[in-house]
């Protein structure tokens, strides 16, 4: 009789593909916030509802029976509305059938774009600090992330440094504007510089534009879609979750030239196949009926930024300038010499406010004392948090 296998022998050994990855800092800090009943200014989600008209449209389409699989590229009406919006905002005509794909959130779009176009042994240039999903997506494709730092306090790309990082193995450059976590924004001159260093190369651009409608002080958001040269080599990613305050719906989209979209859809169809069906119809209806919502977002969020800035003035934190997105960086050097992670744990446990340590956004964190607060919150939430923070 063969010897029975024990449990250890039945369990295959797994060599991790992501040795540097554990639970994301957003989950860690949100869990701590719940445990300590803290005000959560860490994870980037609103604590207020989306537009009532959008909610009503979702209920209508759920009741109408649009609850089975959606078309893999996205509901036709939604893709058509995205095309109209893109032309109106950025002056670029896009074909909804061959250039627009609806996906389950911006994070899926970022992963799919990398998986569709980057091969093992190739390199992807990312600008540090950067959102924490970039590196794992690159690693899972067997490629290498090449980190080019951006320096505080303005966090502007040094294009000479980016150009110096390009090698024959460079396949993609990732950009993000308005930037998470710093709030910095790229200018037209930045896009021109990027076009110049990628000209006559096979380098693709992946542009994370999920905060495209959140910018301040009369600035203009510059999309790669508005740059004729870059648009021909770019994946542009956006998120309805950010635009309509419904991050849990996980609906976003990617716009790319037909040859890039074709490869993008090959991966998408085997990853999520399709995205939340009734929400696609609801968003399509709302885009058609109320474009005023996204036009008003800059003012809506600038009021929140300015309110939080005013509330924090009496504090010992130094607030860095914010050009866009809904995050505020704060320097806590005058308060503590703890690491940013230890300081954030202390904030949750002793002060009752959750933040995100900036080191989570770096491959090799510099010597600095910066944390990130999210101000996409109700006024009462911001007031309560600022009261606690100013008491330090």
Helices and strands as residue ranges (DSSP letters): H 7-10, H 25-35, E 39-40, H 52-63, H 76-90, E 100-103, H 106-117, E 123-128, H 133-140, E 144-149, H 159-165, E 170-176, H 188-198, E 204-208, G 224-226, H 228-231, E 234-239, H 240-243, G 247-249, E 252-256, H 258-271, H 277-289, H 292-312, E 318-319, E 327-331, H 340-346, I 347-351, E 353-354, E 356-357, G 358-361, E 370-374, H 379-390
